[in-house]
Amino acid sequence: MLTIDPQTELTPLIGTSLGAGDWFTIDQTRIDAFAVATEDRQWLHTDPERAAAGPYGQTIAHGFLVLALLPALASSAVELSGFTSIVNYGLNRVRFPAAVRVGSQVRDLLRLDAAEVAPSGTLLTLTHTIEVDGQDRPGCVAQQLRLLTL
């Protein structure tokens, strides 16, 4: 696992892979809990019997569930240490190229796109590619901004 702290020289890392996170299982219990929390109870996510006859043959994770898991998935690839705060500053681009079926194993492939020093801290631009075990296309590709402050 890569550790980035306030002394880490980020310039040589720009444009490179920061590593891959651990595999993580997307189970129906997590999908159902997300559906309750967001009030998004579409049958494609929450009704295994109906979804079995649907386009994916089983339930699938909400795209926004996969997106919400980015911090957790990234934490096993890169440790951000020694900062006063690490703020999710936003997203530039998000795509969901392939469905993430219930029971799938996913992991984060993380790349550093930019690192800008600003008065408020260092703004990282990171691309998360959520790999789905056994699938050619990722479940999510998202460019995230994270502000690191001292």
MARBA-3410 file (N, C-alpha, C, O; in Angstrom, 1 decimal):
150
0.8,-1.2,0.0,0.0,0.0,0.0,0.9,1.2,0.0,1.9,1.3,0.7 ~ 0.5,2.2,-0.8,1.2,3.5,-0.9,0.7,4.4,0.2,-0.5,4.5,0.4 ~ 1.7,5.1,0.9,1.3,6.1,1.9,1.7,7.5,1.3,2.8,7.7,0.9 ~ 0.7,8.4,1.4,1.0,9.8,1.0,0.8,10.6,2.2,-0.2,10.6,2.9 ~ 1.9,11.3,2.6,1.8,12.2,3.7,2.3,13.6,3.3,2.6,13.8,2.1
2.3,14.6,4.2,2.7,15.9,3.8,4.1,16.1,3.2,4.3,17.0,2.5 ~ 5.0,15.1,3.4,6.3,15.2,2.9,6.5,14.5,1.5,7.5,14.6,0.9 ~ 5.4,13.8,1.1,5.5,13.0,-0.2,5.6,14.0,-1.4,4.8,14.9,-1.5 ~ 6.6,13.8,-2.2,6.7,14.6,-3.5,5.7,14.0,-4.5,5.9,12.8,-4.9 ~ 4.7,14.7,-4.8,3.6,14.2,-5.6,3.9,14.3,-7.1,3.3,13.5,-7.9
4.7,15.3,-7.6,4.9,15.5,-9.0,5.3,14.3,-9.7,4.8,14.0,-10.8 ~ 6.3,13.4,-9.2,6.6,12.2,-10.0,5.5,11.2,-10.1,5.5,10.3,-10.9 ~ 4.5,11.3,-9.2,3.4,10.4,-9.2,2.3,10.7,-10.2,1.4,9.9,-10.5 ~ 2.3,12.0,-10.7,1.2,12.4,-11.6,1.2,11.6,-12.9,2.2,11.5,-13.5 ~ 0.0,11.1,-13.2,-0.1,10.3,-14.4,0.2,8.8,-14.2,0.2,8.0,-15.2
0.5,8.4,-13.0,0.8,7.0,-12.7,-0.3,6.4,-11.9,-1.1,7.0,-11.2 ~ -0.2,5.0,-11.9,-1.1,4.2,-11.0,-0.6,4.3,-9.6,0.6,4.2,-9.3 ~ -1.5,4.5,-8.7,-1.1,4.5,-7.3,-1.4,3.2,-6.6,-1.0,2.9,-5.5 ~ -1.9,2.3,-7.4,-2.1,0.9,-6.9,-3.6,0.4,-7.0,-4.4,1.2,-7.5 ~ -3.8,-0.8,-6.6,-5.1,-1.4,-6.6,-5.5,-1.7,-5.2,-4.7,-2.2,-4.4
-6.8,-1.5,-4.9,-7.3,-1.8,-3.6,-7.6,-3.3,-3.5,-7.4,-4.1,-4.4 ~ -8.1,-3.7,-2.3,-8.4,-5.1,-2.0,-9.8,-5.4,-2.7,-10.6,-4.4,-3.0 ~ -10.0,-6.6,-3.0,-11.3,-7.0,-3.5,-12.4,-6.9,-2.4,-12.1,-7.1,-1.3 ~ -13.6,-6.5,-2.9,-14.7,-6.2,-2.0,-16.0,-6.8,-2.6,-16.2,-6.6,-3.8 ~ -16.7,-7.5,-1.8,-18.0,-8.1,-2.3,-19.2,-7.2,-2.2,-19.4,-6.6,-1.1
-19.9,-7.1,-3.2,-21.2,-6.3,-3.2,-22.3,-7.3,-3.0,-22.6,-8.0,-3.9 ~ -22.9,-7.3,-1.8,-23.9,-8.3,-1.5,-25.3,-7.7,-1.4,-25.4,-6.4,-1.4 ~ -26.3,-8.5,-1.4,-27.7,-8.0,-1.4,-28.0,-7.2,-0.2,-28.8,-6.2,-0.3 ~ -27.5,-7.6,0.9,-27.7,-6.8,2.2,-27.2,-5.4,2.0,-28.0,-4.5,2.5 ~ -26.1,-5.1,1.4,-25.6,-3.8,1.2,-26.4,-3.0,0.2,-26.7,-1.8,0.4
-26.8,-3.7,-0.8,-27.7,-3.1,-1.8,-29.0,-2.7,-1.2,-29.5,-1.5,-1.4 ~ -29.6,-3.5,-0.4,-30.9,-3.2,0.2,-30.7,-2.1,1.2,-31.6,-1.2,1.3 ~ -29.7,-2.0,2.0,-29.4,-1.0,2.9,-29.3,0.4,2.2,-29.8,1.4,2.7 ~ -28.6,0.4,1.1,-28.4,1.6,0.3,-29.8,2.0,-0.3,-30.1,3.2,-0.3 ~ -30.6,1.1,-0.7,-31.9,1.4,-1.2,-32.8,2.1,-0.2,-33.5,3.0,-0.4
-32.7,1.6,1.1,-33.5,2.2,2.2,-32.9,3.6,2.5,-33.7,4.5,2.6 ~ -31.6,3.7,2.5,-31.0,5.0,2.9,-31.3,6.1,1.8,-31.5,7.3,2.2 ~ -31.4,5.7,0.6,-31.6,6.7,-0.5,-33.0,6.7,-1.0,-33.3,7.6,-1.9 ~ -33.9,5.9,-0.5,-35.3,5.8,-1.0,-35.4,5.4,-2.5,-36.3,5.6,-3.2 ~ -34.3,4.7,-3.0,-34.3,4.2,-4.3,-34.5,2.7,-4.3,-33.5,1.9,-4.2
-35.7,2.3,-4.3,-36.0,0.8,-4.2,-36.4,0.2,-5.5,-37.3,-0.7,-5.5 ~ -35.9,0.6,-6.6,-36.2,0.1,-7.9,-36.0,-1.4,-7.9,-35.0,-1.9,-7.3 ~ -36.9,-2.2,-8.5,-36.9,-3.6,-8.4,-35.6,-4.2,-9.0,-35.2,-5.3,-8.5 ~ -35.0,-3.5,-9.9,-33.7,-4.0,-10.5,-32.6,-4.2,-9.4,-31.7,-5.0,-9.6 ~ -32.8,-3.5,-8.3,-31.8,-3.5,-7.2,-32.3,-4.4,-6.1,-31.5,-5.0,-5.4
-33.6,-4.4,-5.8,-34.1,-4.9,-4.5,-35.0,-6.1,-4.6,-35.4,-6.7,-3.6 ~ -35.4,-6.5,-5.8,-36.3,-7.7,-6.0,-35.6,-8.8,-6.7,-35.7,-8.9,-8.0 ~ -34.9,-9.7,-6.0,-34.2,-10.8,-6.7,-35.0,-11.6,-7.6,-34.6,-12.1,-8.7 ~ -36.3,-11.9,-7.2,-37.1,-12.8,-8.1,-37.5,-12.1,-9.4,-37.3,-12.7,-10.5 ~ -37.9,-10.8,-9.3,-38.2,-10.1,-10.5,-37.0,-9.8,-11.4,-37.0,-9.9,-12.6
-35.9,-9.5,-10.7,-34.6,-9.2,-11.4,-34.1,-10.4,-12.2,-33.4,-10.3,-13.2 ~ -34.4,-11.6,-11.7,-33.9,-12.8,-12.3,-34.5,-12.9,-13.8,-33.8,-13.5,-14.6 ~ -35.6,-12.3,-14.0,-36.2,-12.3,-15.3,-35.8,-11.0,-16.1,-36.3,-10.8,-17.2 ~ -35.1,-10.1,-15.5,-34.7,-8.8,-16.1,-33.5,-8.9,-16.9,-33.0,-10.0,-17.2 ~ -33.0,-7.8,-17.4,-31.9,-7.7,-18.3,-30.5,-8.3,-17.8,-29.7,-8.6,-18.7
-30.3,-8.4,-16.5,-29.0,-8.8,-16.0,-29.1,-10.2,-15.4,-28.1,-10.8,-15.0 ~ -30.3,-10.8,-15.3,-30.5,-12.1,-14.7,-30.4,-12.1,-13.2,-30.5,-13.2,-12.6 ~ -30.2,-11.0,-12.6,-30.1,-10.9,-11.1,-30.1,-9.5,-10.7,-30.1,-8.6,-11.6 ~ -30.2,-9.2,-9.4,-30.1,-7.8,-9.0,-28.7,-7.2,-9.3,-27.7,-7.9,-9.4 ~ -28.7,-5.9,-9.4,-27.5,-5.2,-9.6,-27.4,-4.0,-8.6,-28.4,-3.6,-8.0
-26.1,-3.6,-8.3,-25.9,-2.5,-7.4,-26.3,-1.2,-8.0,-26.2,-1.1,-9.2 ~ -26.8,-0.3,-7.2,-27.0,1.1,-7.7,-25.7,1.6,-8.1,-24.6,1.4,-7.4 ~ -25.6,2.4,-9.2,-24.4,3.1,-9.6,-23.9,4.0,-8.5,-22.7,4.1,-8.2 ~ -24.8,4.7,-7.8,-24.4,5.6,-6.8,-23.9,4.9,-5.5,-23.2,5.4,-4.7 ~ -24.3,3.6,-5.3,-23.7,2.8,-4.2,-22.3,2.6,-4.6,-21.4,2.8,-3.7
-22.0,2.2,-5.8,-20.6,1.9,-6.2,-19.8,3.2,-6.0,-18.6,3.2,-5.5 ~ -20.3,4.3,-6.4,-19.7,5.6,-6.3,-19.5,6.0,-4.8,-18.4,6.5,-4.4 ~ -20.4,5.7,-4.0,-20.3,6.0,-2.5,-19.2,5.2,-1.9,-18.7,5.6,-0.8 ~ -18.9,4.1,-2.4,-17.9,3.2,-1.9,-16.4,3.6,-2.2,-15.5,3.0,-1.8 ~ -16.3,4.6,-3.1,-14.9,5.0,-3.5,-13.9,5.2,-2.3,-12.8,4.7,-2.4
-14.3,6.0,-1.3,-13.3,6.2,-0.2,-12.9,4.9,0.4,-11.7,4.7,0.7 ~ -13.9,4.0,0.7,-13.6,2.7,1.3,-12.7,1.8,0.4,-11.7,1.2,0.8 ~ -13.0,1.8,-0.9,-12.3,1.0,-1.9,-10.9,1.5,-2.1,-9.9,0.8,-2.2 ~ -10.7,2.8,-2.1,-9.4,3.5,-2.3,-8.5,3.3,-1.0,-7.3,3.3,-1.2 ~ -9.1,3.2,0.1,-8.3,3.2,1.4,-7.4,2.0,1.5,-6.5,2.0,2.3
-7.7,0.9,0.8,-6.8,-0.3,0.8,-5.7,-0.2,-0.3,-4.9,-1.0,-0.4 ~ -5.8,0.9,-1.1,-4.7,1.1,-2.1,-3.8,2.2,-1.7,-2.5,2.1,-1.9 ~ -4.3,3.3,-1.1,-3.5,4.4,-0.7,-3.9,4.9,0.6,-5.1,5.1,0.9 ~ -2.9,5.1,1.5,-3.2,5.7,2.8,-2.8,7.2,2.8,-1.6,7.5,2.4 ~ -3.7,8.1,3.1,-3.4,9.5,3.2,-3.2,9.8,4.7,-4.2,9.6,5.5
-2.0,10.2,5.1,-1.7,10.2,6.5,-1.0,11.6,6.8,-0.3,12.1,6.0 ~ -1.3,12.1,8.0,-0.7,13.3,8.5,-1.3,14.6,8.1,-0.8,15.6,8.3 ~ -2.5,14.5,7.6,-3.2,15.7,7.2,-4.3,16.0,8.2,-4.8,15.1,8.8 ~ -4.5,17.3,8.4,-5.6,17.8,9.3,-6.9,17.3,8.9,-7.8,16.8,9.7 ~ -7.2,17.4,7.6,-8.4,17.0,7.0,-8.2,16.5,5.6,-7.3,16.9,4.9
-9.1,15.6,5.2,-9.2,15.1,3.8,-10.6,15.3,3.4,-11.5,14.6,3.8 ~ -10.9,16.2,2.5,-12.2,16.6,2.1,-12.5,16.2,0.7,-11.8,16.4,-0.2 ~ -13.7,15.5,0.6,-14.2,15.2,-0.8,-14.6,16.5,-1.4,-15.6,17.1,-1.0 ~ -13.9,17.0,-2.4,-14.1,18.3,-3.0,-15.0,18.3,-4.2,-15.5,19.3,-4.6 ~ -15.3,17.1,-4.7,-16.2,17.0,-5.8,-15.8,15.9,-6.8,-14.8,15.2,-6.6
-16.5,15.9,-7.9,-16.3,15.0,-9.0,-16.3,15.8,-10.3,-17.1,16.7,-10.5 ~ -15.4,15.4,-11.2,-15.4,16.1,-12.5,-16.2,15.2,-13.5,-16.9,15.8,-14.4 ~ -16.1,13.9,-13.4,-16.7,13.1,-14.4,-17.0,11.7,-13.8,-16.1,11.2,-13.0 ~ -18.2,11.2,-14.0,-18.5,9.9,-13.5,-19.2,9.1,-14.6,-20.1,9.6,-15.3 ~ -18.9,7.9,-14.8,-19.5,7.0,-15.8,-19.7,5.6,-15.1,-18.9,5.2,-14.3
-20.7,4.9,-15.6,-21.0,3.5,-15.1,-21.0,2.6,-16.3,-22.1,2.3,-16.8 ~ -19.9,2.2,-16.9,-19.8,1.5,-18.1,-20.5,0.1,-18.1,-20.9,-0.4,-19.1 ~ -20.5,-0.6,-16.9,-21.1,-1.9,-16.8,-21.8,-2.1,-15.5,-21.4,-1.5,-14.5 ~ -22.8,-2.9,-15.5,-23.5,-3.2,-14.3,-22.7,-4.0,-13.3,-21.8,-4.8,-13.7 ~ -22.9,-3.8,-12.0,-22.2,-4.5,-11.0,-23.3,-5.5,-10.4,-24.2,-5.0,-9.6
-23.2,-6.7,-10.7,-24.2,-7.7,-10.3,-24.0,-8.1,-8.8,-22.9,-8.1,-8.3 ~ -25.1,-8.4,-8.2,-25.0,-8.8,-6.8,-24.0,-10.0,-6.7,-24.0,-10.9,-7.5 ~ -23.2,-10.0,-5.6,-22.2,-11.0,-5.4,-20.9,-10.8,-6.1,-19.9,-11.5,-5.9 ~ -20.8,-9.7,-6.9,-19.6,-9.4,-7.6,-18.5,-8.9,-6.6,-18.7,-8.4,-5.5 ~ -17.3,-9.2,-7.0,-16.1,-8.7,-6.4,-15.6,-7.5,-7.1,-15.4,-7.6,-8.4
-15.4,-6.4,-6.4,-14.9,-5.2,-7.1,-13.7,-4.7,-6.4,-13.4,-5.0,-5.2 ~ -12.8,-3.9,-7.1,-11.7,-3.2,-6.4,-11.4,-1.9,-7.2,-11.8,-1.8,-8.4 ~ -10.7,-1.0,-6.5,-10.4,0.3,-7.1,-9.0,0.3,-7.7,-8.0,-0.1,-7.0 ~ -8.9,0.7,-8.9,-7.6,0.9,-9.5,-7.4,2.4,-9.6,-8.2,3.1,-10.2 ~ -6.5,3.0,-8.9,-6.4,4.4,-8.6,-5.2,5.0,-9.3,-4.1,4.5,-9.3
-5.5,6.2,-10.0,-4.4,6.9,-10.7,-4.5,8.4,-10.2,-5.6,9.0,-10.0 ~ -3.3,9.0,-10.1,-3.2,10.4,-9.7,-3.1,11.2,-11.1,-2.2,11.0,-11.8 ~ -4.1,12.1,-11.3,-4.1,12.9,-12.5,-3.4,14.2,-12.3,-2.8,14.8,-13.2 ~ -3.6,14.8,-11.1,-3.0,16.1,-10.8,-2.9,16.3,-9.4,-3.6,15.7,-8.6 ~ -2.0,17.3,-9.0,-1.8,17.7,-7.6,-1.5,19.2,-7.6,-0.4,19.6,-8.1
-2.4,20.0,-7.1,-2.3,21.4,-7.2,-2.2,22.0,-5.7,-3.0,21.7,-4.9 ~ -1.1,22.7,-5.5,-1.0,23.3,-4.2,-1.7,24.7,-4.2,-1.5,25.5,-5.1 ~ -2.6,24.8,-3.2,-3.4,26.0,-3.1,-3.3,26.6,-1.7,-2.9,25.8,-0.8 ~ -3.8,27.8,-1.4,-3.7,28.3,-0.1,-4.5,27.4,1.0,-4.1,27.4,2.1 ~ -5.5,26.8,0.5,-6.3,25.9,1.4,-5.7,24.5,1.6,-6.2,23.8,2.5
-4.7,24.1,0.8,-4.1,22.8,0.9,-3.7,22.3,-0.4,-3.5,23.1,-1.4 ~ -3.6,21.0,-0.6,-3.3,20.4,-1.8,-4.5,19.7,-2.4,-5.1,18.8,-1.8 ~ -4.8,20.0,-3.6,-6.0,19.4,-4.3,-5.5,18.3,-5.2,-4.8,18.6,-6.2 ~ -5.9,17.1,-4.9,-5.6,15.9,-5.7,-6.7,15.7,-6.7,-7.9,15.8,-6.3 ~ -6.4,15.4,-7.9,-7.4,14.9,-8.9,-7.0,13.4,-9.1,-5.9,13.1,-9.6
-8.0,12.5,-8.8,-7.7,11.1,-8.8,-8.8,10.4,-9.8,-9.9,10.8,-9.7 ~ -8.3,9.5,-10.5,-9.3,8.7,-11.3,-9.4,7.3,-10.7,-8.4,6.6,-10.4 ~ -10.6,7.0,-10.3,-11.0,5.6,-9.8,-11.6,4.8,-10.9,-12.5,5.2,-11.5 ~ -11.0,3.7,-11.1,-11.6,2.7,-12.1,-12.0,1.5,-11.3,-11.1,0.8,-10.7 ~ -13.3,1.3,-11.2,-13.8,0.1,-10.3,-13.8,-1.1,-11.2,-14.8,-1.3,-12.0
-12.9,-2.0,-11.0,-12.8,-3.2,-11.7,-13.8,-4.2,-11.1,-13.9,-4.3,-9.9 ~ -14.4,-5.0,-12.0,-15.4,-6.0,-11.5,-14.7,-7.3,-12.0,-14.5,-7.6,-13.2 ~ -14.5,-8.2,-11.0,-13.8,-9.5,-11.3,-14.7,-10.3,-12.3,-15.9,-10.5,-12.2 ~ -14.0,-10.7,-13.4,-14.6,-11.5,-14.4,-15.3,-10.7,-15.5,-15.9,-11.3,-16.4 ~ -15.2,-9.4,-15.4,-15.8,-8.5,-16.5,-14.8,-7.7,-17.2,-13.8,-7.3,-16.6
-15.0,-7.5,-18.5,-14.0,-6.7,-19.2,-14.2,-5.2,-19.0,-13.2,-4.4,-18.9 ~ -15.4,-4.7,-18.8,-15.6,-3.3,-18.5,-15.8,-3.0,-17.1,-16.3,-3.8,-16.3 ~ -15.3,-1.8,-16.6,-15.4,-1.5,-15.2,-16.9,-1.1,-14.8,-17.7,-0.8,-15.7 ~ -17.1,-1.2,-13.5,-18.5,-0.9,-13.0,-18.6,0.6,-12.9,-19.7,1.2,-12.9 ~ -17.5,1.3,-12.7,-17.5,2.8,-12.5,-16.2,3.4,-12.9,-15.1,2.7,-12.6
-16.2,4.5,-13.5,-14.9,5.3,-13.7,-15.3,6.7,-13.3,-16.2,7.3,-13.8 ~ -14.6,7.2,-12.3,-14.9,8.5,-11.7,-13.6,9.3,-11.4,-12.6,8.8,-10.9 ~ -13.7,10.6,-11.8,-12.6,11.5,-11.5,-13.0,12.3,-10.3,-13.9,13.1,-10.4 ~ -12.3,12.1,-9.2,-12.6,12.7,-7.9,-11.6,13.8,-7.5,-10.4,13.6,-7.8 ~ -12.0,14.8,-6.9,-11.2,15.8,-6.3,-11.1,15.7,-4.8,-12.2,15.6,-4.1
-9.9,15.6,-4.2,-9.8,15.5,-2.7,-8.8,16.6,-2.3,-7.7,16.7,-2.8 ~ -9.3,17.3,-1.3,-8.5,18.4,-0.7,-7.8,18.0,0.6,-8.5,17.6,1.5 ~ -6.5,18.0,0.6,-5.7,17.6,1.7,-5.2,18.9,2.4,-4.6,19.8,1.8 ~ -5.6,19.0,3.7,-5.1,20.3,4.4,-4.3,19.9,5.6,-4.3,18.8,6.1 ~ -3.4,20.8,5.9,-2.5,20.6,7.1,-3.0,21.3,8.3,-2.4,21.3,9.4
END
